[in-house]
Amino acid sequence: TSLYQSPRASGLSEHIARRASFAIVPAPILISVGVLTLIFGRDHPAGRWSERHHVPATEIATEQAHRIDDDNDEKIDEKKMQATAVNVEPVTIDIAVNKRLTFKTAFEILTNPVTWLPPLAYLTTLGVELALDSQFSIVLFGLYSKSIPGFTQTTAGYYTSIFGLLNVVARPLGGYVGDLLFRPFGTRGKKLWIIFCGMVMGAGLIAGGIYIEDHNAPSDSPSLATIMGVFLLAVTFSEF
């Protein structure tokens, strides 16, 4: 991209230019987000980490004779808890309560398959997008640098940047659709939406790869519009 080409035009090597490009824009953004998180972020939905037991779930658990441990492994004094108005329905509910982390609880968490579902889903969605963001410009440049006049690395980078720009629309829209499905179908609706998006994403990636492989001859180069359309579909559903 132009951010990479500028240091190269100044005489820097490819290795140094890439490192400089990362330091010029992404690194300051990451540091700024981290600082803002430290300033404005909260340790826990209840506020400070020391106040993590001052939530309705803990109060309900206390009423049901659950033992709640604080940092000193002592039972919480109910008088020290913040007054919270809670309407308790006479039904059996599953209450999530903060517990002190031990080797036993850590092992139980790590060996629970449910623990790995979110990271695996994130790996196969955001991971796909990041892989395309970082490598797809190389694919496009290799395919069209000779067949399309003026198709430079910068041009390939511009085409690839569309994948990142899609986040502005696809992420909020995907969440909105998930919320719509949650109202009539509950959690099952969201699960089916995630599975559907993953299947469309996978089908798009496979179709794009097969298309490039079948049109890789010099006399039969793949259509740029077709490639972008197929992979944009895959990336859109990965961002959903």
C-alpha atoms as an extended CHARMM CRD file, in Angstrom:
* protein
*
       240  EXT
         1         1  THR       CA              0.0000000000        0.0000000000        0.0000000000  PROA      1               0.0000000000
         2         2  SER       CA              0.9690000000        3.6720000000       -0.1100000000  PROA      2               0.0000000000
         3         3  LEU       CA              1.9600000000        3.5260000000        3.5650000000  PROA      3               0.0000000000
         4         4  TYR       CA              4.4890000000        0.8400000000        2.6710000000  PROA      4               0.0000000000
         5         5  GLN       CA              5.5830000000        2.4300000000       -0.6000000000  PROA      5               0.0000000000
         6         6  SER       CA              6.4990000000        5.7600000000        1.0170000000  PROA      6               0.0000000000
         7         7  PRO       CA              9.3040000000        4.3430000000        3.2100000000  PROA      7               0.0000000000
         8         8  ARG       CA             10.4520000000        2.2380000000        0.2630000000  PROA      8               0.0000000000
         9         9  ALA       CA             10.6700000000        5.3470000000       -1.9090000000  PROA      9               0.0000000000
        10        10  SER       CA             12.7770000000        6.9580000000        0.8200000000  PROA      10              0.0000000000
        11        11  GLY       CA             15.3790000000        4.2270000000        0.4080000000  PROA      11              0.0000000000
        12        12  LEU       CA             14.4360000000        1.8480000000        3.2200000000  PROA      12              0.0000000000
        13        13  SER       CA             14.7100000000       -1.8930000000        2.6680000000  PROA      13              0.0000000000
        14        14  GLU       CA             11.5880000000       -4.0690000000        2.4360000000  PROA      14              0.0000000000
        15        15  HSD       CA             12.1340000000       -5.4100000000        5.9510000000  PROA      15              0.0000000000
        16        16  ILE       CA             12.5990000000       -1.9720000000        7.5250000000  PROA      16              0.0000000000
        17        17  ALA       CA              9.7500000000       -0.4560000000        5.4840000000  PROA      17              0.0000000000
        18        18  ARG       CA              7.2860000000       -3.0560000000        6.7700000000  PROA      18              0.0000000000
        19        19  ARG       CA              8.3500000000       -2.4680000000       10.3620000000  PROA      19              0.0000000000
        20        20  ALA       CA              8.1360000000        1.2890000000        9.9010000000  PROA      20              0.0000000000
        21        21  SER       CA              4.6620000000        0.9900000000        8.3610000000  PROA      21              0.0000000000
        22        22  PHE       CA              3.4430000000       -0.8750000000       11.4180000000  PROA      22              0.0000000000
        23        23  ALA       CA              4.9590000000        1.6870000000       13.7800000000  PROA      23              0.0000000000
        24        24  ILE       CA              3.5130000000        4.6760000000       11.9160000000  PROA      24              0.0000000000
        25        25  VAL       CA             -0.2060000000        3.7910000000       12.1250000000  PROA      25              0.0000000000
        26        26  PRO       CA             -1.2610000000        0.4830000000       13.7730000000  PROA      26              0.0000000000
        27        27  ALA       CA              0.9970000000        0.6780000000       16.8360000000  PROA      27              0.0000000000
        28        28  PRO       CA             -0.1780000000        4.1570000000       17.9780000000  PROA      28              0.0000000000
        29        29  ILE       CA             -3.8020000000        3.0920000000       17.4730000000  PROA      29              0.0000000000
        30        30  LEU       CA             -3.3320000000       -0.0490000000       19.5790000000  PROA      30              0.0000000000
        31        31  ILE       CA             -1.5550000000        1.8840000000       22.3230000000  PROA      31              0.0000000000
        32        32  SER       CA             -4.2600000000        4.5750000000       22.3250000000  PROA      32              0.0000000000
        33        33  VAL       CA             -7.0250000000        1.9800000000       22.6380000000  PROA      33              0.0000000000
        34        34  GLY       CA             -5.1730000000        0.3220000000       25.5180000000  PROA      34              0.0000000000
        35        35  VAL       CA             -4.7580000000        3.6280000000       27.3640000000  PROA      35              0.0000000000
        36        36  LEU       CA             -8.4310000000        4.5350000000       26.8450000000  PROA      36              0.0000000000
        37        37  THR       CA             -9.4400000000        1.1030000000       28.1500000000  PROA      37              0.0000000000
        38        38  LEU       CA             -7.3700000000        1.6230000000       31.2970000000  PROA      38              0.0000000000
        39        39  ILE       CA             -8.9080000000        5.0550000000       31.8400000000  PROA      39              0.0000000000
        40        40  PHE       CA            -12.5510000000        4.4420000000       30.9880000000  PROA      40              0.0000000000
        41        41  GLY       CA            -12.9020000000        0.6480000000       31.1790000000  PROA      41              0.0000000000
        42        42  ARG       CA            -14.3520000000       -1.2040000000       34.1410000000  PROA      42              0.0000000000
        43        43  ASP       CA            -12.8970000000       -4.2570000000       35.8290000000  PROA      43              0.0000000000
        44        44  HSD       CA            -16.3150000000       -5.8460000000       36.2000000000  PROA      44              0.0000000000
        45        45  PRO       CA            -19.9610000000       -5.0860000000       35.3090000000  PROA      45              0.0000000000
        46        46  ALA       CA            -20.4160000000       -4.0190000000       38.9390000000  PROA      46              0.0000000000
        47        47  GLY       CA            -17.5230000000       -1.5600000000       38.6880000000  PROA      47              0.0000000000
        48        48  ARG       CA            -14.3050000000       -2.2620000000       40.5340000000  PROA      48              0.0000000000
        49        49  TRP       CA            -13.0440000000       -5.8230000000       40.8370000000  PROA      49              0.0000000000
        50        50  SER       CA            -13.3700000000       -5.5920000000       44.6270000000  PROA      50              0.0000000000
        51        51  GLU       CA            -17.1010000000       -4.9420000000       44.1620000000  PROA      51              0.0000000000
        52        52  ARG       CA            -17.7350000000       -7.9030000000       41.8680000000  PROA      52              0.0000000000
        53        53  HSD       CA            -19.9520000000       -9.5980000000       44.4550000000  PROA      53              0.0000000000
        54        54  HSD       CA            -22.2920000000       -6.6110000000       44.6630000000  PROA      54              0.0000000000
        55        55  VAL       CA            -24.5740000000       -7.8060000000       41.8950000000  PROA      55              0.0000000000
        56        56  PRO       CA            -28.1060000000       -9.2540000000       41.9670000000  PROA      56              0.0000000000
        57        57  ALA       CA            -26.8500000000      -12.7540000000       41.1210000000  PROA      57              0.0000000000
        58        58  THR       CA            -24.7170000000      -12.8360000000       44.2610000000  PROA      58              0.0000000000
        59        59  GLU       CA            -27.6040000000      -11.6380000000       46.3970000000  PROA      59              0.0000000000
        60        60  ILE       CA            -29.8580000000      -14.3500000000       44.9870000000  PROA      60              0.0000000000
        61        61  ALA       CA            -27.1670000000      -16.9600000000       45.5550000000  PROA      61              0.0000000000
        62        62  THR       CA            -26.7600000000      -15.8070000000       49.1500000000  PROA      62              0.0000000000
        63        63  GLU       CA            -30.4950000000      -16.1260000000       49.7370000000  PROA      63              0.0000000000
        64        64  GLN       CA            -30.3040000000      -19.6800000000       48.3900000000  PROA      64              0.0000000000
        65        65  ALA       CA            -27.5310000000      -20.5040000000       50.8890000000  PROA      65              0.0000000000
        66        66  HSD       CA            -24.7290000000      -20.6400000000       48.3450000000  PROA      66              0.0000000000
        67        67  ARG       CA            -21.2940000000      -19.9700000000       49.7950000000  PROA      67              0.0000000000
        68        68  ILE       CA            -19.6260000000      -16.9890000000       48.1240000000  PROA      68              0.0000000000
        69        69  ASP       CA            -15.8840000000      -16.5250000000       48.6130000000  PROA      69              0.0000000000
        70        70  ASP       CA            -14.1560000000      -13.1800000000       48.5110000000  PROA      70              0.0000000000
        71        71  ASP       CA            -10.4260000000      -12.5400000000       48.1390000000  PROA      71              0.0000000000
        72        72  ASN       CA             -9.8050000000      -13.6720000000       51.7260000000  PROA      72              0.0000000000
        73        73  ASP       CA            -11.8320000000      -16.8570000000       51.2060000000  PROA      73              0.0000000000
        74        74  GLU       CA            -14.3700000000      -15.7000000000       53.7800000000  PROA      74              0.0000000000
        75        75  LYS       CA            -18.1270000000      -15.5930000000       53.5510000000  PROA      75              0.0000000000
        76        76  ILE       CA            -19.3760000000      -12.2240000000       52.3970000000  PROA      76              0.0000000000
        77        77  ASP       CA            -21.0950000000      -10.1660000000       55.0240000000  PROA      77              0.0000000000
        78        78  GLU       CA            -24.5390000000       -9.4350000000       53.6620000000  PROA      78              0.0000000000
        79        79  LYS       CA            -24.5850000000       -6.1000000000       55.4820000000  PROA      79              0.0000000000
        80        80  LYS       CA            -21.6590000000       -4.9280000000       53.3770000000  PROA      80              0.0000000000
        81        81  MET       CA            -23.4480000000       -5.6850000000       50.1430000000  PROA      81              0.0000000000
        82        82  GLN       CA            -25.0560000000       -2.8460000000       48.2890000000  PROA      82              0.0000000000
        83        83  ALA       CA            -28.8090000000       -2.6810000000       48.5550000000  PROA      83              0.0000000000
        84        84  THR       CA            -30.2350000000       -3.9980000000       45.3210000000  PROA      84              0.0000000000
        85        85  ALA       CA            -33.8940000000       -4.3930000000       44.4790000000  PROA      85              0.0000000000
        86        86  VAL       CA            -34.3620000000       -7.8890000000       43.0920000000  PROA      86              0.0000000000
        87        87  ASN       CA            -37.6140000000       -9.5590000000       42.1420000000  PROA      87              0.0000000000
        88        88  VAL       CA            -37.1090000000      -13.2950000000       42.5620000000  PROA      88              0.0000000000
        89        89  GLU       CA            -39.5130000000      -15.5360000000       40.6850000000  PROA      89              0.0000000000
        90        90  PRO       CA            -40.2630000000      -18.9560000000       42.1980000000  PROA      90              0.0000000000
        91        91  VAL       CA            -38.3710000000      -20.8630000000       39.5140000000  PROA      91              0.0000000000
        92        92  THR       CA            -35.1010000000      -22.7390000000       39.3770000000  PROA      92              0.0000000000
        93        93  ILE       CA            -32.3910000000      -20.6520000000       37.7270000000  PROA      93              0.0000000000
        94        94  ASP       CA            -28.7520000000      -21.1680000000       36.9720000000  PROA      94              0.0000000000
        95        95  ILE       CA            -26.7660000000      -18.4280000000       38.7050000000  PROA      95              0.0000000000
        96        96  ALA       CA            -23.3030000000      -17.4020000000       37.5790000000  PROA      96              0.0000000000
        97        97  VAL       CA            -21.3070000000      -16.3490000000       40.6370000000  PROA      97              0.0000000000
        98        98  ASN       CA            -17.6900000000      -15.2420000000       40.7780000000  PROA      98              0.0000000000
        99        99  LYS       CA            -15.5130000000      -17.8060000000       42.4810000000  PROA      99              0.0000000000
       100       100  ARG       CA            -11.9440000000      -17.6510000000       43.5920000000  PROA      100             0.0000000000
       101       101  LEU       CA             -9.6720000000      -19.0600000000       40.8860000000  PROA      101             0.0000000000
       102       102  THR       CA             -7.8080000000      -22.1930000000       41.9260000000  PROA      102             0.0000000000
       103       103  PHE       CA             -5.9170000000      -24.8540000000       40.0080000000  PROA      103             0.0000000000
       104       104  LYS       CA             -8.9560000000      -27.1070000000       40.2840000000  PROA      104             0.0000000000
       105       105  THR       CA            -11.4070000000      -24.5600000000       38.8790000000  PROA      105             0.0000000000
       106       106  ALA       CA             -8.9210000000      -23.5360000000       36.1790000000  PROA      106             0.0000000000
       107       107  PHE       CA             -8.5700000000      -27.1720000000       35.1120000000  PROA      107             0.0000000000
       108       108  GLU       CA            -12.3490000000      -27.5850000000       35.0290000000  PROA      108             0.0000000000
       109       109  ILE       CA            -12.6870000000      -24.4750000000       32.8810000000  PROA      109             0.0000000000
       110       110  LEU       CA             -9.9490000000      -25.4740000000       30.4450000000  PROA      110             0.0000000000
       111       111  THR       CA            -11.2660000000      -29.0210000000       30.0380000000  PROA      111             0.0000000000
       112       112  ASN       CA            -14.8420000000      -27.8940000000       29.4080000000  PROA      112             0.0000000000
       113       113  PRO       CA            -15.6050000000      -27.9840000000       25.6450000000  PROA      113             0.0000000000
       114       114  VAL       CA            -17.9080000000      -24.9820000000       26.0110000000  PROA      114             0.0000000000
       115       115  THR       CA            -14.8880000000      -22.8760000000       26.9690000000  PROA      115             0.0000000000
       116       116  TRP       CA            -13.3260000000      -23.4280000000       23.5660000000  PROA      116             0.0000000000
       117       117  LEU       CA            -16.3870000000      -22.7030000000       21.4420000000  PROA      117             0.0000000000
       118       118  PRO       CA            -16.0380000000      -18.8710000000       21.4330000000  PROA      118             0.0000000000
       119       119  PRO       CA            -12.2860000000      -18.8040000000       20.6800000000  PROA      119             0.0000000000
       120       120  LEU       CA            -12.6320000000      -21.4370000000       17.9510000000  PROA      120             0.0000000000
       121       121  ALA       CA            -15.5130000000      -19.5290000000       16.3850000000  PROA      121             0.0000000000
       122       122  TYR       CA            -13.4630000000      -16.3370000000       16.5460000000  PROA      122             0.0000000000
       123       123  LEU       CA            -10.4370000000      -18.1030000000       15.0910000000  PROA      123             0.0000000000
       124       124  THR       CA            -12.3930000000      -19.3350000000       12.0880000000  PROA      124             0.0000000000
       125       125  THR       CA            -14.0900000000      -15.9800000000       11.4210000000  PROA      125             0.0000000000
       126       126  LEU       CA            -11.7680000000      -13.1400000000       12.3450000000  PROA      126             0.0000000000
       127       127  GLY       CA             -8.8560000000      -15.4240000000       11.5150000000  PROA      127             0.0000000000
       128       128  VAL       CA            -10.1470000000      -15.8170000000        7.9630000000  PROA      128             0.0000000000
       129       129  GLU       CA            -10.5380000000      -12.0830000000        7.5630000000  PROA      129             0.0000000000
       130       130  LEU       CA             -7.0690000000      -11.3310000000        8.9250000000  PROA      130             0.0000000000
       131       131  ALA       CA             -5.5320000000      -13.9700000000        6.6690000000  PROA      131             0.0000000000
       132       132  LEU       CA             -7.1620000000      -12.4030000000        3.6210000000  PROA      132             0.0000000000
       133       133  ASP       CA             -6.3000000000       -8.8780000000        4.7600000000  PROA      133             0.0000000000
       134       134  SER       CA             -2.6340000000       -9.7650000000        5.0550000000  PROA      134             0.0000000000
       135       135  GLN       CA             -2.1600000000      -12.0980000000        2.0840000000  PROA      135             0.0000000000
       136       136  PHE       CA             -4.8230000000      -11.4210000000       -0.5290000000  PROA      136             0.0000000000
       137       137  SER       CA             -2.9850000000       -8.4460000000       -2.0130000000  PROA      137             0.0000000000
       138       138  ILE       CA             -0.0850000000      -10.7890000000       -2.7860000000  PROA      138             0.0000000000
       139       139  VAL       CA             -2.4890000000      -13.1530000000       -4.5650000000  PROA      139             0.0000000000
       140       140  LEU       CA             -4.0240000000      -10.3400000000       -6.6070000000  PROA      140             0.0000000000
       141       141  PHE       CA             -0.6450000000       -8.8740000000       -7.5100000000  PROA      141             0.0000000000
       142       142  GLY       CA              0.6040000000      -12.2610000000       -8.6690000000  PROA      142             0.0000000000
       143       143  LEU       CA             -2.4970000000      -12.8150000000      -10.8030000000  PROA      143             0.0000000000
       144       144  TYR       CA             -2.8840000000       -9.4080000000      -12.4360000000  PROA      144             0.0000000000
       145       145  SER       CA              0.4340000000       -7.5460000000      -12.3010000000  PROA      145             0.0000000000
       146       146  LYS       CA              1.2610000000       -8.7640000000      -15.8210000000  PROA      146             0.0000000000
       147       147  SER       CA             -2.1950000000       -9.1380000000      -17.3440000000  PROA      147             0.0000000000
       148       148  ILE       CA             -3.6070000000       -5.7510000000      -16.2630000000  PROA      148             0.0000000000
       149       149  PRO       CA             -1.4550000000       -2.6930000000      -17.1060000000  PROA      149             0.0000000000
       150       150  GLY       CA             -0.7050000000       -0.5240000000      -14.0830000000  PROA      150             0.0000000000
       151       151  PHE       CA             -1.8090000000       -3.1350000000      -11.5500000000  PROA      151             0.0000000000
       152       152  THR       CA              0.7950000000       -2.4680000000       -8.8430000000  PROA      152             0.0000000000
       153       153  GLN       CA              1.1480000000       -3.6090000000       -5.2490000000  PROA      153             0.0000000000
       154       154  THR       CA             -0.6330000000       -0.4400000000       -4.2090000000  PROA      154             0.0000000000
       155       155  THR       CA             -3.5670000000       -1.2830000000       -6.4810000000  PROA      155             0.0000000000
       156       156  ALA       CA             -3.7430000000       -4.7830000000       -5.0180000000  PROA      156             0.0000000000
       157       157  GLY       CA             -3.6670000000       -3.2580000000       -1.5420000000  PROA      157             0.0000000000
       158       158  TYR       CA             -6.5680000000       -0.9580000000       -2.3810000000  PROA      158             0.0000000000
       159       159  TYR       CA             -8.6800000000       -3.9070000000       -3.5100000000  PROA      159             0.0000000000
       160       160  THR       CA             -7.7720000000       -5.8830000000       -0.3930000000  PROA      160             0.0000000000
       161       161  SER       CA             -8.5810000000       -2.9780000000        1.9260000000  PROA      161             0.0000000000
       162       162  ILE       CA            -12.2440000000       -3.3740000000        0.9680000000  PROA      162             0.0000000000
       163       163  PHE       CA            -12.3370000000       -6.4480000000        3.2220000000  PROA      163             0.0000000000
       164       164  GLY       CA            -11.4400000000       -4.3390000000        6.2370000000  PROA      164             0.0000000000
       165       165  LEU       CA            -13.8480000000       -1.5760000000        5.2570000000  PROA      165             0.0000000000
       166       166  LEU       CA            -16.6990000000       -4.0910000000        5.2740000000  PROA      166             0.0000000000
       167       167  ASN       CA            -16.3910000000       -4.2870000000        9.0640000000  PROA      167             0.0000000000
       168       168  VAL       CA            -18.1010000000       -0.9160000000        9.3290000000  PROA      168             0.0000000000
       169       169  VAL       CA            -21.3060000000       -2.3960000000        7.8970000000  PROA      169             0.0000000000
       170       170  ALA       CA            -21.0840000000       -6.1630000000        8.3290000000  PROA      170             0.0000000000
       171       171  ARG       CA            -20.3600000000       -6.3160000000       12.0560000000  PROA      171             0.0000000000
       172       172  PRO       CA            -23.2830000000       -4.1310000000       13.2180000000  PROA      172             0.0000000000
       173       173  LEU       CA            -25.6100000000       -5.7250000000       10.6580000000  PROA      173             0.0000000000
       174       174  GLY       CA            -24.6760000000       -9.2440000000       11.7300000000  PROA      174             0.0000000000
       175       175  GLY       CA            -25.3210000000       -8.3790000000       15.3720000000  PROA      175             0.0000000000
       176       176  TYR       CA            -28.6360000000       -6.7720000000       14.4800000000  PROA      176             0.0000000000
       177       177  VAL       CA            -29.7620000000       -9.8840000000       12.6030000000  PROA      177             0.0000000000
       178       178  GLY       CA            -28.6970000000      -12.0070000000       15.5690000000  PROA      178             0.0000000000
       179       179  ASP       CA            -30.7970000000       -9.8460000000       17.9050000000  PROA      179             0.0000000000
       180       180  LEU       CA            -33.7990000000      -10.1430000000       15.5950000000  PROA      180             0.0000000000
       181       181  LEU       CA            -33.4960000000      -13.9290000000       15.5660000000  PROA      181             0.0000000000
       182       182  PHE       CA            -33.0620000000      -14.0260000000       19.3250000000  PROA      182             0.0000000000
       183       183  ARG       CA            -36.4870000000      -12.5120000000       19.9810000000  PROA      183             0.0000000000
       184       184  PRO       CA            -38.6040000000      -15.3100000000       18.4600000000  PROA      184             0.0000000000
       185       185  PHE       CA            -36.1200000000      -18.2070000000       18.6020000000  PROA      185             0.0000000000
       186       186  GLY       CA            -33.9050000000      -17.4570000000       21.5980000000  PROA      186             0.0000000000
       187       187  THR       CA            -30.3140000000      -18.6620000000       21.8120000000  PROA      187             0.0000000000
       188       188  ARG       CA            -31.0150000000      -21.4140000000       19.2960000000  PROA      188             0.0000000000
       189       189  GLY       CA            -31.7460000000      -18.7870000000       16.6550000000  PROA      189             0.0000000000
       190       190  LYS       CA            -28.3740000000      -17.1290000000       17.2170000000  PROA      190             0.0000000000
       191       191  LYS       CA            -26.6030000000      -20.4770000000       17.0530000000  PROA      191             0.0000000000
       192       192  LEU       CA            -28.2440000000      -21.3170000000       13.7330000000  PROA      192             0.0000000000
       193       193  TRP       CA            -27.3290000000      -17.8630000000       12.4010000000  PROA      193             0.0000000000
       194       194  ILE       CA            -23.6830000000      -18.4160000000       13.3440000000  PROA      194             0.0000000000
       195       195  ILE       CA            -23.6690000000      -21.8490000000       11.7050000000  PROA      195             0.0000000000
       196       196  PHE       CA            -25.2960000000      -20.4660000000        8.5550000000  PROA      196             0.0000000000
       197       197  CYS       CA            -22.7520000000      -17.6300000000        8.3020000000  PROA      197             0.0000000000
       198       198  GLY       CA            -19.8990000000      -20.0720000000        8.7990000000  PROA      198             0.0000000000
       199       199  MET       CA            -21.1840000000      -22.3830000000        6.0780000000  PROA      199             0.0000000000
       200       200  VAL       CA            -21.6000000000      -19.5280000000        3.5870000000  PROA      200             0.0000000000
       201       201  MET       CA            -18.1190000000      -18.2570000000        4.4600000000  PROA      201             0.0000000000
       202       202  GLY       CA            -16.5900000000      -21.7000000000        3.9680000000  PROA      202             0.0000000000
       203       203  ALA       CA            -18.4280000000      -22.2850000000        0.6990000000  PROA      203             0.0000000000
       204       204  GLY       CA            -17.2560000000      -18.9140000000       -0.6120000000  PROA      204             0.0000000000
       205       205  LEU       CA            -13.6280000000      -19.6140000000        0.2580000000  PROA      205             0.0000000000
       206       206  ILE       CA            -13.7180000000      -23.0510000000       -1.3520000000  PROA      206             0.0000000000
       207       207  ALA       CA            -15.4520000000      -21.7150000000       -4.4660000000  PROA      207             0.0000000000
       208       208  GLY       CA            -12.9460000000      -18.8800000000       -4.7820000000  PROA      208             0.0000000000
       209       209  GLY       CA             -9.9990000000      -21.2250000000       -4.4400000000  PROA      209             0.0000000000
       210       210  ILE       CA            -11.3760000000      -23.6500000000       -7.0270000000  PROA      210             0.0000000000
       211       211  TYR       CA            -12.1070000000      -20.8060000000       -9.4380000000  PROA      211             0.0000000000
       212       212  ILE       CA             -8.5630000000      -19.4370000000       -9.1870000000  PROA      212             0.0000000000
       213       213  GLU       CA             -7.0930000000      -22.9130000000       -9.6000000000  PROA      213             0.0000000000
       214       214  ASP       CA             -9.1810000000      -23.6270000000      -12.7070000000  PROA      214             0.0000000000
       215       215  HSD       CA             -8.3330000000      -20.2680000000      -14.3290000000  PROA      215             0.0000000000
       216       216  ASN       CA             -4.6650000000      -20.0110000000      -13.5120000000  PROA      216             0.0000000000
       217       217  ALA       CA             -3.3680000000      -20.4520000000      -17.0530000000  PROA      217             0.0000000000
       218       218  PRO       CA             -1.8830000000      -17.3680000000      -18.7890000000  PROA      218             0.0000000000
       219       219  SER       CA             -4.4610000000      -17.6590000000      -21.5590000000  PROA      219             0.0000000000
       220       220  ASP       CA             -7.3630000000      -18.0670000000      -19.1380000000  PROA      220             0.0000000000
       221       221  SER       CA             -6.7960000000      -15.6710000000      -16.2520000000  PROA      221             0.0000000000
       222       222  PRO       CA             -9.5310000000      -15.4190000000      -13.6070000000  PROA      222             0.0000000000
       223       223  SER       CA            -11.9270000000      -12.4970000000      -13.6410000000  PROA      223             0.0000000000
       224       224  LEU       CA            -11.0280000000       -9.8630000000      -11.0610000000  PROA      224             0.0000000000
       225       225  ALA       CA            -14.7010000000       -9.0180000000      -10.5320000000  PROA      225             0.0000000000
       226       226  THR       CA            -15.5810000000      -12.6700000000       -9.9190000000  PROA      226             0.0000000000
       227       227  ILE       CA            -12.7360000000      -13.1790000000       -7.4660000000  PROA      227             0.0000000000
       228       228  MET       CA            -13.5910000000      -10.0410000000       -5.5210000000  PROA      228             0.0000000000
       229       229  GLY       CA            -17.2920000000      -10.9230000000       -5.4840000000  PROA      229             0.0000000000
       230       230  VAL       CA            -16.7690000000      -14.4480000000       -4.1760000000  PROA      230             0.0000000000
       231       231  PHE       CA            -14.2390000000      -13.5160000000       -1.5160000000  PROA      231             0.0000000000
       232       232  LEU       CA            -16.1810000000      -10.4240000000       -0.4570000000  PROA      232             0.0000000000
       233       233  LEU       CA            -19.1670000000      -12.7020000000        0.1360000000  PROA      233             0.0000000000
       234       234  ALA       CA            -17.0270000000      -15.0160000000        2.2500000000  PROA      234             0.0000000000
       235       235  VAL       CA            -15.5080000000      -12.1580000000        4.2640000000  PROA      235             0.0000000000
       236       236  THR       CA            -18.8890000000      -10.4920000000        4.7860000000  PROA      236             0.0000000000
       237       237  PHE       CA            -20.3340000000      -13.6150000000        6.3690000000  PROA      237             0.0000000000
       238       238  SER       CA            -17.1730000000      -14.1240000000        8.4230000000  PROA      238             0.0000000000
       239       239  GLU       CA            -17.7010000000      -10.6230000000        9.8440000000  PROA      239             0.0000000000
       240       240  PHE       CA            -21.4060000000      -11.2690000000       10.4530000000  PROA      240             0.0000000000
